[in-house]
Amino acid sequence: MSAFQASREFAEALDRQAPLTQFREEFSLAAHRLYLDGNSLGLLSRRAEASLESVLNSWRDYGIDGWSEGSHPWFELSERLGHMMAPLVGAQAHEVIVTGSTTVNLHQLLATFYHPQGPRRKILADSLAFPSDIYAISSHLRLHGFSPDDALVQVTSPDGFTLNEDDIIAAMTPEVALVILPSVLFVSGQLLDIAKLTAAAHERHILIGFDLAHSAGVIPHHLTAWGVDFAFWCTYKYLNGGPGSVGAIYVAGHHLGQRPGLAGWFSSEKTVQFDMAHHLVPAPDAGAFQIGTPHLLSLAPLIGSLEMFAETTVEAIRAKSLQLTRYFMDLAEIRLKDFDMRVVTPKDDTRRGGHIALVHPEAVRICKALKARHVIPDYRPPEVIRLAPVPLYTTYTDIWDAADHLWHIMDQREYSQYSQHRDIIA
Ligand SMILES: Cc1ncc(COP(=O)(O)O)c(C=O)c1O
Protein backbone atom coordinates (compact mmCIF):
# COMPACT_ATOMS: atom_id res chain seq x y z
CA MET A 1 0.00 0.00 0.00
CA SER A 2 1.27 3.48 -0.81
CA ALA A 3 2.07 6.06 1.88
CA PHE A 4 -0.68 7.30 4.17
CA GLN A 5 -3.24 9.72 2.75
CA ALA A 6 -6.03 11.40 4.68
CA SER A 7 -8.63 10.86 1.94
CA ARG A 8 -11.69 8.59 2.12
CA GLU A 9 -10.49 6.90 -1.09
CA PHE A 10 -7.36 5.81 0.73
CA ALA A 11 -9.52 4.28 3.52
CA GLU A 12 -11.58 2.46 0.90
CA ALA A 13 -8.41 1.13 -0.73
CA LEU A 14 -7.18 -0.12 2.64
CA ASP A 15 -10.51 -1.91 3.14
CA ARG A 16 -10.17 -3.66 -0.21
CA GLN A 17 -6.89 -5.21 0.99
CA ALA A 18 -7.79 -5.73 4.65
CA PRO A 19 -7.74 -9.19 6.22
CA LEU A 20 -10.60 -10.67 8.33
CA THR A 21 -13.30 -8.84 6.37
CA GLN A 22 -15.32 -12.08 6.05
CA PHE A 23 -16.47 -11.69 9.67
CA ARG A 24 -18.06 -8.25 9.34
CA GLU A 25 -21.23 -9.48 7.65
CA GLU A 26 -21.85 -11.86 10.55
CA PHE A 27 -22.41 -8.96 12.96
CA SER A 28 -25.54 -6.91 13.51
CA LEU A 29 -24.33 -3.54 12.31
CA ALA A 30 -27.21 -1.08 12.30
CA ALA A 31 -27.35 0.97 9.11
CA HIS A 32 -25.75 4.42 9.47
CA ARG A 33 -24.37 3.61 12.91
CA LEU A 34 -20.61 3.70 13.39
CA TYR A 35 -20.02 1.48 16.38
CA LEU A 36 -16.69 2.17 18.07
CA ASP A 37 -17.53 0.88 21.53
CA GLY A 38 -16.69 -2.81 21.16
CA ASN A 39 -14.25 -2.36 24.06
CA SER A 40 -17.26 -1.83 26.33
CA LEU A 41 -19.79 -4.14 24.71
CA GLY A 42 -19.08 -6.13 21.58
CA LEU A 43 -21.82 -6.49 18.98
CA LEU A 44 -24.15 -9.42 18.50
CA SER A 45 -23.15 -11.89 15.78
CA ARG A 46 -25.43 -14.27 13.93
CA ARG A 47 -23.46 -17.18 15.32
CA ALA A 48 -23.85 -16.01 18.92
CA GLU A 49 -27.56 -15.62 18.30
CA ALA A 50 -27.75 -19.15 16.83
CA SER A 51 -25.89 -20.76 19.74
CA LEU A 52 -28.12 -18.96 22.24
CA GLU A 53 -31.11 -20.25 20.35
CA SER A 54 -29.74 -23.78 20.35
CA VAL A 55 -29.35 -23.75 24.15
CA LEU A 56 -32.91 -22.46 24.44
CA ASN A 57 -33.97 -25.30 22.17
CA SER A 58 -32.31 -27.88 24.42
CA TRP A 59 -34.14 -26.40 27.39
CA ARG A 60 -37.41 -26.65 25.47
CA ASP A 61 -36.73 -30.12 24.03
CA TYR A 62 -34.97 -31.85 26.91
CA GLY A 63 -35.88 -30.01 30.12
CA ILE A 64 -33.56 -31.24 32.88
CA ASP A 65 -31.89 -33.67 30.48
CA GLY A 66 -30.34 -30.69 28.70
CA TRP A 67 -27.48 -31.15 31.19
CA SER A 68 -26.38 -34.20 29.22
CA GLU A 69 -28.35 -34.08 25.93
CA GLY A 70 -28.70 -31.73 22.99
CA SER A 71 -26.13 -30.04 20.79
CA HIS A 72 -24.31 -28.39 23.70
CA PRO A 73 -24.79 -30.47 26.88
CA TRP A 74 -24.72 -28.01 29.76
CA PHE A 75 -22.76 -29.99 32.35
CA GLU A 76 -19.41 -29.70 30.54
CA LEU A 77 -20.08 -26.44 28.69
CA SER A 78 -18.01 -24.16 30.96
CA GLU A 79 -15.02 -26.48 30.56
CA ARG A 80 -15.56 -26.75 26.81
CA LEU A 81 -15.66 -22.99 26.44
CA GLY A 82 -12.54 -22.74 28.62
CA HIS A 83 -10.77 -25.04 26.18
CA MET A 84 -11.91 -22.88 23.24
CA MET A 85 -10.73 -19.75 25.06
CA ALA A 86 -7.30 -21.08 26.10
CA PRO A 87 -5.45 -20.36 22.81
CA LEU A 88 -6.60 -16.73 22.95
CA VAL A 89 -4.63 -16.19 26.16
CA GLY A 90 -1.77 -18.63 25.54
CA ALA A 91 -2.87 -21.10 28.18
CA GLN A 92 -3.30 -24.86 28.27
CA ALA A 93 -6.85 -26.07 27.94
CA HIS A 94 -7.14 -27.27 31.56
CA GLU A 95 -5.91 -23.92 32.91
CA VAL A 96 -8.98 -21.94 31.76
CA ILE A 97 -12.59 -22.07 32.86
CA VAL A 98 -15.45 -19.88 31.68
CA THR A 99 -17.33 -18.94 34.83
CA GLY A 100 -18.52 -16.07 37.02
CA SER A 101 -17.91 -12.43 36.18
CA THR A 102 -14.76 -10.34 36.20
CA THR A 103 -15.27 -9.02 39.72
CA VAL A 104 -16.56 -12.29 41.20
CA ASN A 105 -13.63 -14.10 39.62
CA LEU A 106 -11.21 -11.63 41.18
CA HIS A 107 -12.85 -12.33 44.55
CA GLN A 108 -12.37 -16.05 43.94
CA LEU A 109 -8.70 -15.57 43.03
CA LEU A 110 -8.01 -13.28 45.98
CA ALA A 111 -9.68 -15.79 48.30
CA THR A 112 -7.44 -18.48 46.80
CA PHE A 113 -4.11 -16.71 46.42
CA TYR A 114 -3.97 -13.96 49.04
CA HIS A 115 -2.29 -15.51 52.06
CA PRO A 116 -0.69 -12.72 54.10
CA GLN A 117 2.14 -13.98 56.28
CA GLY A 118 3.83 -11.78 58.86
CA PRO A 119 5.13 -8.59 57.27
CA ARG A 120 4.30 -9.89 53.77
CA ARG A 121 0.70 -8.76 53.81
CA LYS A 122 0.29 -5.98 51.20
CA ILE A 123 -1.41 -6.13 47.82
CA LEU A 124 0.16 -4.08 45.05
CA ALA A 125 -2.13 -2.55 42.42
CA ASP A 126 -2.14 0.73 40.49
CA SER A 127 -3.82 4.09 40.75
CA LEU A 128 -5.45 3.76 37.30
CA ALA A 129 -7.09 0.37 37.93
CA PHE A 130 -10.77 -0.24 37.22
CA PRO A 131 -12.61 0.64 40.47
CA SER A 132 -14.23 -2.78 40.87
CA ASP A 133 -10.79 -4.39 41.17
CA ILE A 134 -9.80 -1.96 43.90
CA TYR A 135 -13.10 -2.57 45.75
CA ALA A 136 -12.54 -6.33 45.59
CA ILE A 137 -8.93 -6.08 46.77
CA SER A 138 -9.96 -3.77 49.61
CA SER A 139 -12.68 -6.24 50.67
CA HIS A 140 -10.13 -9.00 51.09
CA LEU A 141 -7.70 -6.80 52.98
CA ARG A 142 -10.53 -5.89 55.38
CA LEU A 143 -11.61 -9.54 55.71
CA HIS A 144 -8.07 -10.24 56.90
CA GLY A 145 -8.29 -7.39 59.40
CA PHE A 146 -6.10 -4.92 57.47
CA SER A 147 -6.86 -1.37 56.41
CA PRO A 148 -6.52 -0.66 52.68
CA ASP A 149 -4.93 2.66 53.71
CA ASP A 150 -2.00 0.64 54.94
CA ALA A 151 -2.08 -2.64 53.06
CA LEU A 152 -3.12 -1.55 49.56
CA VAL A 153 -0.23 -0.06 47.58
CA GLN A 154 -1.29 1.76 44.41
CA VAL A 155 1.52 2.71 42.06
CA THR A 156 0.97 6.24 40.80
CA SER A 157 1.02 7.42 37.21
CA PRO A 158 3.56 10.01 36.06
CA ASP A 159 1.04 11.64 33.67
CA GLY A 160 -2.41 10.57 34.89
CA PHE A 161 -2.86 8.16 31.97
CA THR A 162 -0.03 5.66 31.83
CA LEU A 163 2.14 3.63 34.18
CA ASN A 164 5.83 2.96 34.19
CA GLU A 165 6.71 -0.73 34.67
CA ASP A 166 9.90 0.19 36.52
CA ASP A 167 7.83 2.13 39.09
CA ILE A 168 5.65 -0.95 39.55
CA ILE A 169 8.67 -3.20 39.96
CA ALA A 170 10.23 -0.76 42.46
CA ALA A 171 7.04 -1.10 44.54
CA MET A 172 7.40 -4.91 44.72
CA THR A 173 8.90 -4.79 48.21
CA PRO A 174 9.21 -7.67 50.71
CA GLU A 175 5.92 -6.49 52.27
CA VAL A 176 3.98 -7.34 49.09
CA ALA A 177 2.18 -10.70 49.06
CA LEU A 178 0.30 -10.31 45.79
CA VAL A 179 0.28 -8.07 42.69
CA ILE A 180 -2.92 -7.43 40.70
CA LEU A 181 -2.59 -5.37 37.51
CA PRO A 182 -4.52 -4.78 34.30
CA SER A 183 -3.10 -6.01 31.00
CA VAL A 184 -4.44 -2.89 29.25
CA LEU A 185 -5.38 0.24 31.19
CA PHE A 186 -9.07 0.80 30.72
CA VAL A 187 -8.85 4.56 30.17
CA SER A 188 -5.69 5.22 28.17
CA GLY A 189 -5.38 1.84 26.45
CA GLN A 190 -1.75 1.37 27.53
CA LEU A 191 -0.62 -2.27 27.32
CA LEU A 192 1.63 -3.31 30.20
CA ASP A 193 4.58 -5.66 29.77
CA ILE A 194 3.08 -8.74 31.42
CA ALA A 195 6.16 -10.95 30.87
CA LYS A 196 8.50 -8.41 32.46
CA LEU A 197 6.22 -7.72 35.43
CA THR A 198 5.66 -11.44 36.04
CA ALA A 199 9.37 -12.21 35.98
CA ALA A 200 10.08 -9.32 38.36
CA ALA A 201 7.34 -10.43 40.79
CA HIS A 202 8.60 -14.01 40.81
CA GLU A 203 12.21 -12.94 41.40
CA ARG A 204 10.85 -11.33 44.56
CA HIS A 205 8.75 -14.38 45.52
CA ILE A 206 5.48 -12.53 44.90
CA LEU A 207 2.44 -14.01 43.17
CA ILE A 208 0.99 -11.95 40.30
CA GLY A 209 -2.37 -11.93 38.52
CA PHE A 210 -3.78 -9.85 35.66
CA ASP A 211 -7.16 -8.39 34.72
CA LEU A 212 -7.40 -9.09 30.98
CA ALA A 213 -10.78 -7.39 30.45
CA HIS A 214 -9.33 -5.00 27.86
CA SER A 215 -7.08 -7.44 26.06
CA ALA A 216 -8.86 -10.81 25.89
CA GLY A 217 -9.86 -11.40 22.29
CA VAL A 218 -7.80 -8.57 20.81
CA ILE A 219 -4.24 -9.13 22.07
CA PRO A 220 -2.39 -12.45 22.20
CA HIS A 221 -1.00 -13.48 25.59
CA HIS A 222 1.35 -16.28 26.59
CA LEU A 223 0.13 -16.74 30.14
CA THR A 224 1.57 -20.24 30.58
CA ALA A 225 4.94 -19.43 29.03
CA TRP A 226 5.23 -16.18 31.00
CA GLY A 227 4.40 -18.02 34.22
CA VAL A 228 1.53 -15.69 35.16
CA ASP A 229 -0.04 -17.14 38.33
CA PHE A 230 -3.63 -16.27 37.48
CA ALA A 231 -5.79 -14.03 35.31
CA PHE A 232 -9.45 -13.13 34.94
CA TRP A 233 -11.47 -11.37 32.27
CA CYS A 234 -14.89 -10.64 30.88
CA THR A 235 -16.31 -11.89 27.60
CA TYR A 236 -18.70 -9.08 26.70
CA LYS A 237 -16.08 -6.72 25.21
CA TYR A 238 -13.85 -7.95 22.37
CA LEU A 239 -15.18 -11.52 22.80
CA ASN A 240 -18.72 -10.43 21.86
CA GLY A 241 -20.50 -12.73 24.35
CA GLY A 242 -23.33 -10.26 25.02
CA PRO A 243 -24.30 -8.03 27.95
CA GLY A 244 -23.40 -9.77 31.22
CA SER A 245 -21.92 -12.81 29.45
CA VAL A 246 -20.01 -15.19 31.69
CA GLY A 247 -16.37 -14.31 32.50
CA ALA A 248 -13.23 -16.42 32.58
CA ILE A 249 -10.41 -17.50 34.88
CA TYR A 250 -6.91 -18.78 34.12
CA VAL A 251 -4.89 -20.47 36.83
CA ALA A 252 -1.35 -21.68 36.09
CA GLY A 253 -1.08 -25.46 35.91
CA HIS A 254 1.23 -25.71 38.94
CA HIS A 255 -1.40 -24.02 41.14
CA LEU A 256 -4.14 -26.43 40.07
CA GLY A 257 -5.36 -29.23 42.29
CA GLN A 258 -5.72 -27.00 45.34
CA ARG A 259 -8.91 -26.12 47.14
CA PRO A 260 -10.51 -22.92 45.76
CA GLY A 261 -10.78 -20.02 48.19
CA LEU A 262 -14.53 -19.86 47.55
CA ALA A 263 -15.92 -23.34 47.05
CA GLY A 264 -19.27 -24.58 45.83
CA TRP A 265 -20.60 -27.77 44.35
CA PHE A 266 -19.46 -26.83 40.84
CA SER A 267 -15.87 -26.70 42.19
CA SER A 268 -16.13 -30.47 42.40
CA GLU A 269 -14.44 -33.12 40.35
CA LYS A 270 -17.22 -33.80 37.89
CA THR A 271 -17.55 -37.57 38.26
CA VAL A 272 -18.33 -37.26 41.98
CA GLN A 273 -20.29 -33.99 42.00
CA PHE A 274 -23.63 -35.74 42.08
CA ASP A 275 -22.58 -38.07 44.92
CA MET A 276 -23.71 -35.13 47.08
CA ALA A 277 -21.01 -35.84 49.66
CA HIS A 278 -20.12 -33.10 52.15
CA HIS A 279 -16.43 -33.61 51.46
CA LEU A 280 -15.38 -31.59 48.41
CA VAL A 281 -13.04 -33.24 45.94
CA PRO A 282 -11.90 -30.20 43.89
CA ALA A 283 -11.71 -30.59 40.11
CA PRO A 284 -8.11 -31.16 39.00
CA ASP A 285 -8.35 -28.39 36.40
CA ALA A 286 -9.39 -24.71 36.47
CA GLY A 287 -12.98 -25.96 36.79
CA ALA A 288 -12.29 -26.03 40.55
CA PHE A 289 -12.70 -22.24 40.59
CA GLN A 290 -16.38 -22.45 39.66
CA ILE A 291 -18.82 -21.99 42.49
CA GLY A 292 -22.44 -22.75 41.57
CA THR A 293 -24.66 -23.61 38.63
CA PRO A 294 -23.41 -21.98 35.41
CA HIS A 295 -25.52 -19.19 33.93
CA LEU A 296 -26.30 -21.16 30.80
CA LEU A 297 -28.14 -18.46 28.90
CA SER A 298 -25.22 -16.08 29.40
CA LEU A 299 -22.74 -18.74 28.36
CA ALA A 300 -24.60 -19.80 25.24
CA PRO A 301 -23.73 -16.87 22.91
CA LEU A 302 -20.04 -17.54 23.55
CA ILE A 303 -20.25 -20.90 21.81
CA GLY A 304 -20.96 -19.18 18.49
CA SER A 305 -18.69 -16.26 19.17
CA LEU A 306 -15.67 -18.39 20.10
CA GLU A 307 -16.22 -20.51 16.98
CA MET A 308 -15.47 -17.38 14.97
CA PHE A 309 -12.25 -16.82 16.92
CA ALA A 310 -11.29 -20.43 16.18
CA GLU A 311 -11.48 -19.67 12.45
CA THR A 312 -8.68 -17.12 12.72
CA THR A 313 -5.91 -16.45 15.22
CA VAL A 314 -5.63 -13.83 17.90
CA GLU A 315 -2.31 -12.88 16.30
CA ALA A 316 -4.15 -12.01 13.06
CA ILE A 317 -6.72 -10.05 15.06
CA ARG A 318 -3.97 -8.17 16.87
CA ALA A 319 -2.16 -7.36 13.61
CA LYS A 320 -5.33 -5.81 12.19
CA SER A 321 -6.16 -4.04 15.44
CA LEU A 322 -2.74 -2.38 15.46
CA GLN A 323 -3.18 -1.29 11.85
CA LEU A 324 -6.64 0.14 12.55
CA THR A 325 -5.54 2.06 15.64
CA ARG A 326 -2.39 3.26 13.85
CA TYR A 327 -4.54 4.46 10.96
CA PHE A 328 -6.84 6.30 13.34
CA MET A 329 -3.91 8.02 15.06
CA ASP A 330 -2.36 9.04 11.72
CA LEU A 331 -5.69 10.43 10.60
CA ALA A 332 -6.28 12.27 13.88
CA GLU A 333 -2.86 13.86 13.62
CA ILE A 334 -3.89 15.50 10.35
CA ARG A 335 -7.63 16.09 10.71
CA LEU A 336 -7.87 16.97 14.39
CA LYS A 337 -4.64 18.89 14.81
CA ASP A 338 -6.34 22.28 15.21
CA PHE A 339 -8.61 21.30 18.09
CA ASP A 340 -6.46 20.80 21.17
CA MET A 341 -7.27 17.11 21.11
CA ARG A 342 -4.57 14.80 22.45
CA VAL A 343 -4.12 11.06 21.93
CA VAL A 344 -2.96 9.64 25.27
CA THR A 345 -2.72 6.03 24.08
CA PRO A 346 0.91 4.98 23.57
CA LYS A 347 1.97 5.27 19.92
CA ASP A 348 4.40 2.37 20.24
CA ASP A 349 2.78 -0.84 18.94
CA THR A 350 4.17 -2.89 21.82
CA ARG A 351 2.52 -0.61 24.39
CA ARG A 352 -0.85 0.01 22.75
CA GLY A 353 -4.02 -1.96 23.47
CA GLY A 354 -7.11 -2.15 21.27
CA HIS A 355 -8.62 1.30 21.72
CA ILE A 356 -7.62 4.93 21.29
CA ALA A 357 -8.14 7.49 24.03
CA LEU A 358 -8.53 11.14 23.04
CA VAL A 359 -8.40 13.84 25.67
CA HIS A 360 -10.28 17.11 25.38
CA PRO A 361 -11.81 19.37 28.06
CA GLU A 362 -15.18 19.09 26.30
CA ALA A 363 -15.09 15.27 26.13
CA VAL A 364 -18.59 14.82 27.64
CA ARG A 365 -20.24 17.13 25.14
CA ILE A 366 -18.20 15.81 22.22
CA CYS A 367 -19.36 12.27 23.03
CA LYS A 368 -22.97 13.47 23.00
CA ALA A 369 -22.47 15.18 19.67
CA LEU A 370 -20.89 12.02 18.24
CA LYS A 371 -23.86 9.94 19.40
CA ALA A 372 -26.26 12.42 17.81
CA ARG A 373 -24.40 11.74 14.58
CA HIS A 374 -24.72 7.96 15.22
CA VAL A 375 -21.06 7.50 16.04
CA ILE A 376 -20.80 5.41 19.22
CA PRO A 377 -17.79 6.18 21.43
CA ASP A 378 -17.64 6.16 25.21
CA TYR A 379 -16.63 8.71 27.76
CA ARG A 380 -14.38 8.14 30.75
CA PRO A 381 -13.53 10.73 33.36
CA PRO A 382 -11.80 13.05 33.52
CA GLU A 383 -11.79 14.13 29.86
CA VAL A 384 -11.41 11.01 27.78
CA ILE A 385 -13.21 9.85 24.64
CA ARG A 386 -12.52 6.17 23.94
CA LEU A 387 -12.86 4.80 20.42
CA ALA A 388 -12.27 1.14 19.63
CA PRO A 389 -12.02 -0.18 16.09
CA VAL A 390 -12.80 -3.89 16.40
CA PRO A 391 -10.86 -6.02 13.89
CA LEU A 392 -13.75 -8.41 13.27
CA TYR A 393 -16.20 -5.72 12.22
CA THR A 394 -14.74 -2.21 11.96
CA THR A 395 -13.52 -0.96 8.58
CA TYR A 396 -11.01 1.74 7.71
CA THR A 397 -13.88 3.61 6.10
CA ASP A 398 -15.80 3.49 9.40
CA ILE A 399 -12.81 5.11 11.06
CA TRP A 400 -12.51 7.73 8.33
CA ASP A 401 -16.21 8.56 8.62
CA ALA A 402 -16.02 8.76 12.42
CA ALA A 403 -13.00 11.07 12.21
CA ASP A 404 -14.88 13.19 9.67
CA HIS A 405 -17.87 13.51 12.03
CA LEU A 406 -15.48 14.46 14.79
CA TRP A 407 -13.87 17.09 12.58
CA HIS A 408 -17.31 18.66 11.88
CA ILE A 409 -18.25 18.57 15.56
CA MET A 410 -15.02 20.35 16.47
CA ASP A 411 -14.84 22.73 13.54
CA GLN A 412 -18.42 23.97 13.97
CA ARG A 413 -18.24 23.70 17.80
CA GLU A 414 -21.33 21.56 17.43
CA TYR A 415 -20.71 20.08 20.89
CA SER A 416 -21.54 23.42 22.52
CA GLN A 417 -25.29 22.75 22.09
CA TYR A 418 -25.12 19.78 24.50
CA SER A 419 -25.12 19.84 28.28
CA GLN A 420 -21.92 19.23 30.19
CA HIS A 421 -23.78 16.90 32.47
CA ARG A 422 -22.55 13.34 32.11
CA ASP A 423 -25.21 10.65 31.60
CA ILE A 424 -25.40 7.92 34.24
CA ILE A 425 -23.99 5.37 31.85
CA ALA A 426 -21.13 7.16 30.18
C1 LIG B 1 -10.82 -3.58 33.45
C2 LIG B 1 -12.09 -4.01 34.07
N1 LIG B 1 -12.07 -4.72 35.20
C3 LIG B 1 -13.21 -5.11 35.80
C4 LIG B 1 -14.44 -4.79 35.28
C5 LIG B 1 -15.69 -5.22 36.00
O1 LIG B 1 -16.28 -6.23 35.28
P1 LIG B 1 -17.61 -7.00 35.74
O2 LIG B 1 -18.67 -5.99 35.82
O3 LIG B 1 -17.83 -7.98 34.64
O4 LIG B 1 -17.34 -7.64 37.05
C6 LIG B 1 -14.52 -4.06 34.08
C7 LIG B 1 -15.82 -3.69 33.50
O5 LIG B 1 -15.93 -3.09 32.48
C8 LIG B 1 -13.31 -3.65 33.48
O6 LIG B 1 -13.32 -2.91 32.36
The ligand as an ORCA input file, in Angstrom:
! r2SCAN-3c Opt
* xyz 0 1
  C     -10.815     -3.583     33.455
  C     -12.093     -4.008     34.067
  N     -12.070     -4.724     35.196
  C     -13.212     -5.113     35.805
  C     -14.442     -4.791     35.284
  C     -15.688     -5.224     35.997
  O     -16.282     -6.235     35.276
  P     -17.608     -7.004     35.743
  O     -18.675     -5.990     35.823
  O     -17.831     -7.985     34.641
  O     -17.337     -7.636     37.051
  C     -14.515     -4.056     34.083
  C     -15.819     -3.692     33.500
  O     -15.930     -3.093     32.476
  C     -13.310     -3.648     33.484
  O     -13.316     -2.914     32.360
*
